[in-house]
Amino acid sequence: MITLHTFGPMFGLPDPSPFVTKTDTLLKLSGLPYEKVRGDLRQAPKHKLPFIDDDGVRVADSTFIRLHLERKYGVDFDKNLSTIEKGFAWSVEKMLEDHLYWATVYWRWMVDSNFNKGPRNFFKPIPALIRPMIAASVRRGVRRTLYGHGLGRHSKVEIAILANRAIDALSSVLGDKPYLMGAQPCGADATAFAFVVGNLCSFFETPVRTHAEQKRNLVSYCDRLMREFYPNDTHVANLSNKKAA
């Protein structure tokens, strides 16, 4: 049995991490039986979530988990795609994971109002006396990481411009198709869905969310895949509090 280690539902999302949601969706697409448990970063192979335990074999990182499923179980997430389409789908994934992701981190962690009602909750298990100090230290680390990546060197307005370009590009790729690359879902849909649902989350106030809400096809895509992959999860209902006109 495969066990997926997650953060658990939070902020009205299936998981606060798009990489956990991506992996959860990949497992749903695979058709393989699995279970979910709340993970412990201290026990995670790379001190990050998600990771899976597959009958004693632990695999960390959402992309390496996908490769494990493909190699061990013969799952072909991209069986309906041509070679060119596979390369294009991979490029879209990397745009989301290596570009839009950092904008998502910025708006959740660096904007005080979002941080105070969102990520600050991660520190609740820490004793109250040292909790503020630990939270501040971790937040400084996130700020340094964003600066090192490069995105954190930009202004809020510039970060929004870059993130919104990614939203525009994703909307253009999706077009009027039911899934990212056509009539059937592929591996990249797990990533695209995770980032669309994360950025449409009504819990956080961000210019990226405002921009994404104006993309009718992304809102419909999010709603459709929520019904498909999380039909009975009431904790992830009402992700977007206003729909595209």
VOSE-224328 format. One line per field, with one value per residue (C-alpha): x, y, z negated. Coordinates in Angstrom, 2 decimals, decimal comma, padded with zeros to 5 digits, m for minus. Each point is the difference from the previous one (the first is absolute). Layout:
BEGIN
east	c(X:...)
north	c(Y:...)
up	c(Z:...)
//
This chain:
BEGIN
east	c(000,00:001,23:m000,18:000,09:001,34:m001,71:m000,59:m003,75:m002,89:000,53:m001,15:m002,91:002,44:000,57:003,49:001,87:002,85:m000,65:002,57:m002,01:m003,19:001,86:001,14:m003,43:m001,51:002,63:m000,86:m003,68:000,78:002,13:m002,88:002,34:m001,27:001,55:m000,63:000,82:001,51:001,26:003,72:002,84:002,66:002,55:m000,57:m000,22:002,97:000,73:m001,72:m002,76:m003,45:m001,32:001,64:m001,42:000,72:m000,54:000,27:003,09:001,51:m000,13:m000,01:000,15:m000,85:m003,14:001,86:002,03:m003,19:m001,52:003,07:m000,25:m003,63:000,86:002,98:m001,34:m003,65:000,19:m002,29:000,12:m001,43:000,73:m001,10:m002,22:002,70:002,42:003,70:m000,38:m003,06:001,90:002,76:m002,53:m001,83:003,28:000,82:m003,35:000,65:003,39:m001,48:m002,42:002,37:003,09:m001,60:m003,61:000,71:002,35:m002,55:m002,49:002,53:000,61:m003,67:m000,63:003,16:001,14:m003,34:m000,77:m003,78:000,32:002,81:m001,80:m003,14:001,79:003,56:000,20:m002,30:002,82:001,75:m002,83:001,52:003,09:m000,03:m001,52:003,07:002,28:m002,63:000,36:003,79:m000,15:m002,66:002,02:003,15:m001,70:m001,61:003,40:001,25:m002,83:000,83:003,66:m001,04:m002,24:002,82:002,45:m002,44:m000,29:m003,71:000,34:002,13:m003,01:m002,71:m003,52:m001,21:002,75:m000,64:m003,69:000,86:002,21:m002,50:m002,89:001,97:000,16:m003,75:m000,57:002,25:m001,74:m003,41:001,15:001,35:m003,22:m002,26:m003,40:001,30:m001,29:003,57:003,32:001,00:m003,32:m002,95:001,83:002,00:003,78:002,70:000,27:m003,67:000,95:002,41:m002,23:m002,97:002,09:001,15:m003,35:m001,85:002,73:m000,11:m003,80:m000,18:m002,26:001,82:002,86:m000,26:002,40:000,05:000,71:m003,25:m001,87:001,55:m000,67:m003,63:m000,47:001,07:m003,26:001,72:002,28:m002,91:m001,99:003,05:000,48:m003,66:m000,13:003,10:m001,07:m003,22:001,98:002,75:m001,49:m003,76:m000,66:002,45:m002,08:003,13:001,04:m003,34:m000,46:003,62:m000,74:m002,44:m000,73:m000,17:001,28:m002,54)
north	c(000,00:003,48:002,57:003,68:002,33:003,40:003,18:m000,67:002,26:003,63:003,46:m001,59:m001,93:m003,74:000,82:003,31:m001,36:m000,15:m002,78:m002,14:000,70:m000,84:m003,35:m000,78:000,67:m002,14:m002,88:000,46:m000,02:m003,14:m002,03:m001,56:m000,57:002,34:001,70:003,45:000,87:003,24:000,12:001,09:002,18:m001,33:m003,52:000,93:m001,21:003,52:001,81:001,06:m001,29:m001,87:m003,37:m003,47:m003,26:m002,85:m003,21:001,27:001,93:003,73:002,40:003,77:002,84:000,06:m000,51:m002,95:m001,48:000,21:m001,71:m002,73:m000,68:m000,13:m002,32:m002,38:m000,23:000,81:003,00:002,17:003,37:001,36:m002,97:002,18:002,60:000,25:000,55:003,72:000,22:m001,73:002,61:002,81:m001,39:m000,31:003,64:001,13:m001,96:001,64:003,47:m000,68:m001,78:002,14:003,38:000,36:m001,99:002,66:002,72:m002,11:m000,31:003,74:000,97:m002,50:000,55:003,57:001,82:000,48:m000,42:m003,27:m001,31:000,73:m001,90:m002,64:m001,31:001,22:m002,92:m002,41:001,05:m000,73:m003,29:001,91:001,10:003,47:001,50:m000,56:m000,13:003,65:m000,32:m003,22:001,39:003,15:m002,02:m002,27:002,97:001,66:m003,22:000,06:003,61:m000,93:m002,89:002,27:002,53:m002,73:m001,32:003,50:000,58:001,47:002,81:001,46:002,33:m001,22:001,50:m001,72:m003,35:000,28:000,79:m003,09:m002,28:001,26:m000,74:m003,62:m000,01:001,44:m002,61:m002,86:001,32:000,23:m003,56:m001,36:001,89:m001,66:m003,53:m002,02:m000,86:001,70:m001,96:m001,22:m002,25:m002,19:001,00:m000,37:000,29:003,76:000,37:m001,05:002,93:002,48:m000,86:000,32:003,50:001,19:m001,12:001,48:003,39:000,15:m000,71:002,66:m000,23:002,22:003,48:000,26:001,80:m003,35:m001,41:003,07:m000,45:m003,76:000,53:001,87:m003,06:m001,81:m003,15:m000,27:000,42:m002,65:m002,27:000,34:m000,69:m002,98:m001,68:000,68:m001,91:m002,75:m000,51:001,30:m000,59:m000,78:002,35:002,78:001,69:001,08:001,44:003,61:000,55:003,08:002,46:001,63:m001,46:001,35:002,04)
up	c(000,00:000,88:m002,80:000,96:m002,68:000,14:m002,00:000,05:001,05:m000,90:001,12:001,87:002,21:000,36:m001,28:m000,44:002,12:003,76:000,21:m002,42:001,96:003,22:m001,43:m001,41:003,43:001,74:m002,31:000,79:003,72:m000,39:m001,40:m002,56:m003,55:m002,55:m003,30:m001,34:m003,38:m001,51:000,53:m002,25:001,63:m002,47:001,32:003,68:002,10:001,30:m002,89:002,36:000,84:001,86:m000,15:000,38:m001,77:002,45:m002,02:m001,77:002,91:m000,67:002,96:m000,45:002,42:002,15:003,28:m001,27:m001,45:003,49:001,49:m002,65:000,89:003,69:m000,44:m002,65:001,05:003,69:m000,32:003,13:m000,92:003,49:002,11:002,20:000,74:002,89:m000,64:000,68:m002,25:m002,81:000,26:000,05:m003,04:m001,89:000,82:m001,41:m003,20:m000,47:000,59:m002,83:m002,37:000,46:000,66:m001,14:m003,15:m001,34:000,58:m001,96:m002,82:000,06:m000,35:m002,79:m002,03:000,62:m000,16:m003,71:000,22:001,93:m002,17:m003,26:000,95:002,08:m000,46:m003,59:m000,83:000,87:m003,19:m002,44:m001,24:m001,19:m003,67:m000,30:m001,67:003,00:002,76:001,16:000,18:002,04:002,34:000,60:000,65:002,53:001,69:000,35:001,57:002,52:000,81:000,60:002,23:002,06:000,33:001,03:002,58:001,43:m000,19:m003,49:001,42:001,82:m001,28:m000,75:003,26:001,99:m001,67:000,87:003,62:000,29:m001,74:002,10:003,16:m001,15:m000,63:003,48:001,58:m001,81:001,02:003,62:m000,03:m001,50:002,40:000,24:m000,56:m002,99:m001,00:000,55:003,10:001,32:m000,70:m002,55:m003,08:000,03:m002,62:000,41:m000,99:m003,53:m000,18:001,80:m002,21:m003,17:000,92:001,31:m003,10:m002,21:001,66:000,15:m003,73:m001,52:m003,34:001,19:001,49:002,94:003,35:001,62:m001,33:001,25:003,43:000,12:m000,94:003,27:002,01:000,66:001,26:m003,05:m002,42:001,88:000,13:m003,74:m000,77:002,37:m001,37:m003,58:000,72:001,69:m002,57:m003,25:000,36:m003,67:m001,71:m001,55:m001,38:003,50:001,09:001,11:000,97:002,04:m001,48:003,33:003,47:003,26:001,89)
//
